[in-house]
Amino acid sequence: MRTSEQILHDRINLPRLVRRLERTVQDDWGGDSSPNQESWIKARVTLQQIRHARGLLKKVELDAAVTTPMSEQYYEHIKDTLQRLESHMLKIEKQLAPTLQRPHPILPSIPPPKPKLSVTERAKITESPSFQAVSSDCDPVPPAEVENLLPATSDIMEVLPSENMHATSFSPSAALPSSSNITATPAILQNSRAVQEELSEQLALMARQLRRNATHFSDSLARDKVVVDAMQEKLEGNFDSLKKERIRLRDFRGKSGGTTCLVIMSVIVVVIAFTLMVFIIRVT
């Protein structure tokens, strides 16, 4: 629900915004402008301001309590002005819009993947005399590293049906984890222990804070209870005094009613006597 201050604020800002937009379009976009990125962004900002002015006009129309012919004419004038400014800015925005360029494709620059060799093909290559001659010139691989190497899953599936090897034929050293994983385990345990300690400290702090809040809340309730009891006592005392004053007023009204009637009758009798005396004096 909009307040009266917001409604008045929108009514005052609407004509100011329309005049500022007219001045901006006339000064900045009256002539030819060079097509660049900054001009296009500025045109987009002006279009957004025009749309904001349209929304503001709708709010003002909805908030208007009474609609008169003069106000309808005023609203139509603002609508025509905003339509004219928007059509002009749309033309300029189309002229200044940068041309979209398709980016260079990345796929041709990516080299094709190398074909994966199976275990049998690699065995054939390693058994060839040319590969043995090259491998003899290179440094030999330590046997410990060869034992720690694990074959791929696809290679194992290819070797099993081709060579009819049993699953137990693999050496148990291949199934053991590598030394890097074993050395990384204490670090992971230390990190998890540190996280647990930090969480426990945070939980302890939160528990202490909760205990303080509960204590403060109970103290506040006790103080409020004292205040409420005092106010209740005062209210009860006021109620008793009001009852007493009511009884006194009723008694006084009963007593004063008779005296009031007596006074009124006395005044009437005096007025009648005075009138008779004046009449008698005039007649005689």
C-alpha positions in Angstrom: 0.0 0.0 0.0 1.5 3.3 -1.1 1.5 6.2 1.3 0.3 9.7 0.6 3.9 11.0 0.7 4.9 8.5 -2.0 1.9 9.5 -4.2 2.8 13.2 -3.9 6.4 12.4 -4.6 5.5 10.7 -7.8 3.2 13.4 -8.9 5.9 16.0 -8.5 8.6 13.9 -10.1 6.7 12.9 -13.2 6.6 16.3 -15.0 10.2 17.0 -13.9 11.3 13.7 -15.4 9.4 14.3 -18.7 11.0 17.8 -19.1 14.4 16.4 -18.4 14.0 13.7 -20.9 12.8 16.2 -23.6 15.8 18.4 -22.8 18.2 15.4 -23.0 16.8 14.1 -26.3 16.9 17.6 -27.8 20.4 18.5 -26.7 22.2 15.1 -27.0 20.3 13.4 -29.8 19.2 16.4 -31.9 21.9 16.0 -34.5 24.0 13.2 -35.9 26.1 11.3 -33.5 29.1 9.1 -34.2 28.3 5.3 -33.9 30.4 4.1 -31.0 29.9 2.0 -27.9 29.5 4.9 -25.4 26.8 6.6 -27.6 24.9 3.3 -27.8 25.0 2.7 -24.0 23.9 6.3 -23.5 20.9 5.8 -25.8 20.0 2.6 -23.9 20.1 4.5 -20.6 17.8 7.1 -22.1 15.3 4.4 -23.2 15.4 2.9 -19.8 14.6 6.3 -18.3 11.6 6.7 -20.7 10.3 3.3 -19.6 10.6 4.3 -16.0 8.6 7.5 -16.8 5.9 5.3 -18.3 5.7 3.2 -15.1 5.6 6.3 -13.0 2.7 7.7 -15.1 0.8 4.4 -14.6 1.2 4.7 -10.8 0.0 8.3 -10.8 -3.1 7.4 -12.9 -3.9 4.5 -10.5 -3.4 6.6 -7.4 -5.6 9.5 -8.7 -8.7 9.6 -6.5 -10.8 11.8 -8.9 -10.4 11.9 -12.6 -11.3 15.2 -14.4 -11.2 16.0 -18.1 -8.3 18.3 -17.5 -6.3 15.5 -15.8 -7.1 13.1 -18.6 -5.9 15.6 -21.2 -2.7 16.1 -19.1 -2.1 12.3 -18.9 -2.7 11.9 -22.7 -0.2 14.7 -23.4 2.5 13.0 -21.3 1.8 9.7 -23.0 2.1 11.3 -26.5 5.4 13.0 -25.4 6.8 9.7 -24.1 5.7 7.8 -27.2 7.4 10.4 -29.4 10.6 10.3 -27.4 10.7 6.5 -27.3 10.2 6.2 -31.1 13.0 8.7 -31.7 15.4 7.0 -29.3 14.6 3.6 -30.8 15.6 4.8 -34.2 18.9 6.3 -32.8 19.5 3.1 -30.8 19.2 1.0 -34.0 21.6 3.3 -35.8 24.2 3.2 -33.0 23.8 -0.6 -32.3 27.2 -2.3 -32.8 27.4 -5.0 -35.4 27.5 -8.5 -33.9 30.6 -10.5 -34.9 30.8 -14.2 -34.7 33.8 -15.3 -32.6 36.5 -17.4 -34.2 35.7 -21.1 -33.8 37.9 -22.9 -31.2 37.3 -26.5 -32.5 39.7 -26.3 -35.5 42.5 -25.1 -33.3 42.2 -28.2 -31.0 44.4 -31.1 -32.1 42.7 -34.4 -32.7 43.0 -37.0 -29.9 45.6 -39.7 -30.3 44.2 -43.2 -30.7 44.5 -45.3 -27.6 46.5 -48.5 -27.9 45.4 -51.7 -26.3 47.7 -53.9 -24.1 48.4 -56.4 -27.0 49.3 -53.6 -29.4 51.6 -52.0 -26.8 53.2 -55.4 -26.2 53.8 -55.9 -29.9 55.4 -52.4 -30.1 57.6 -53.1 -27.1 58.7 -56.4 -28.6 59.7 -54.8 -31.8 63.6 -54.5 -32.3 63.4 -50.8 -33.0 61.7 -50.0 -29.7 64.1 -52.2 -27.8 67.0 -50.4 -29.4 65.6 -47.0 -28.4 64.7 -48.2 -24.9 68.3 -49.5 -24.4 69.6 -46.0 -24.9 67.3 -44.5 -22.4 67.5 -44.8 -18.6 65.9 -47.9 -17.2 62.8 -47.6 -15.1 63.3 -48.7 -11.5 61.5 -52.0 -10.7 59.7 -50.4 -7.7 57.9 -47.9 -10.0 57.0 -50.6 -12.5 55.4 -52.6 -9.8 53.4 -49.6 -8.5 51.9 -48.9 -12.0 48.3 -50.0 -12.3 46.7 -50.9 -15.7 43.6 -49.1 -16.9 40.2 -50.8 -16.6 39.7 -50.9 -20.3 43.1 -52.6 -20.8 42.2 -55.2 -18.1 38.9 -56.0 -19.8 40.7 -56.4 -23.1 43.4 -58.7 -21.7 41.0 -61.0 -19.8 39.0 -62.4 -22.8 42.0 -62.4 -25.2 44.5 -64.3 -22.9 42.0 -66.1 -20.6 43.7 -64.8 -17.5 42.2 -65.4 -14.1 41.6 -62.4 -11.7 43.9 -63.9 -9.1 46.8 -63.9 -11.6 47.5 -60.2 -10.8 50.2 -59.4 -8.3 49.0 -58.1 -4.9 51.4 -55.2 -5.2 49.2 -53.7 -7.9 46.2 -53.4 -5.6 48.1 -51.6 -2.9 47.7 -47.8 -2.6 50.5 -45.6 -3.7 52.9 -44.0 -1.3 51.6 -40.5 -2.0 48.1 -41.5 -0.7 49.6 -43.0 2.4 51.6 -39.9 3.2 48.6 -37.7 2.5 46.4 -39.5 5.0 47.9 -37.9 8.2 47.5 -34.4 6.7 43.8 -35.1 6.0 43.3 -36.4 9.5 45.0 -33.3 10.9 42.8 -31.0 8.8 39.7 -32.8 9.9 40.7 -32.8 13.5 41.4 -29.0 13.3 38.0 -28.5 11.7 36.3 -30.5 14.4 38.1 -28.5 17.1 37.1 -25.2 15.5 33.5 -26.4 15.3 33.5 -27.5 18.9 34.9 -24.1 20.0 32.2 -22.3 18.0 29.5 -24.5 19.5 30.8 -23.8 23.0 30.8 -20.0 22.2 27.2 -20.3 20.9 26.1 -22.2 24.0 27.6 -19.6 26.3 26.0 -16.8 24.3 22.7 -18.7 24.4 23.0 -19.1 28.2 23.7 -15.3 28.5 20.7 -14.5 26.4 18.5 -16.8 28.4 19.7 -15.2 31.7 19.1 -11.7 30.3 15.7 -12.6 29.0 14.7 -14.0 32.4 15.9 -10.9 34.2 13.9 -8.7 31.7 10.8 -10.9 32.3 11.3 -10.4 36.1 11.6 -6.7 35.8 8.6 -6.5 33.5 6.6 -8.6 35.9 7.3 -6.2 38.7 6.2 -3.3 36.6 3.0 -5.1 35.5 2.2 -5.9 39.1 2.6 -2.3 40.2 0.4 -1.1 37.3 -2.2 -3.7 38.2 -2.3 -2.4 41.8 -2.6 1.2 40.6 -5.4 0.2 38.2 -7.3 -1.6 41.0 -6.9 1.4 43.3 -8.2 3.7 40.5 -11.1 1.3 39.9 -12.1 1.4 43.6 -11.9 5.2 43.8 -14.0 5.5 40.6 -16.6 3.3 42.2 -16.7 5.4 45.3 -17.0 8.6 43.3 -19.8 7.1 41.2 -21.8 6.3 44.3 -21.2 9.8 45.7 -22.3 11.4 42.4 -25.4 9.3 42.3 -26.3 10.4 45.9 -25.6 14.0 45.1 -27.7 13.9 41.9 -30.6 12.5 43.9 -30.3 15.2 46.5 -29.8 18.0 44.1 -32.8 17.0 41.9 -35.3 18.1 44.6 -33.6 21.4 45.3 -33.4 22.2 41.6 -37.2 21.7 41.2 -37.8 23.9 44.2 -35.6 26.7 42.8 -37.4 26.6 39.5 -40.8 26.7 41.0 -39.8 29.6 43.2 -38.6 31.5 40.2 -41.8 30.8 38.3 -43.9 32.0 41.3 -41.9 35.2 41.6 -42.3 36.0 37.9 -46.1 35.4 38.1 -46.4 37.6 41.2 -44.4 40.4 39.6 -46.6 40.2 36.4 -49.8 40.5 38.5 -48.5 43.4 40.4 -47.5 45.3 37.3 -51.0 44.5 35.8 -52.8 45.7 38.9 -50.8 49.0 39.0 -51.6 49.7 35.4 -55.3 49.0 35.8 -55.8 51.1 38.9 
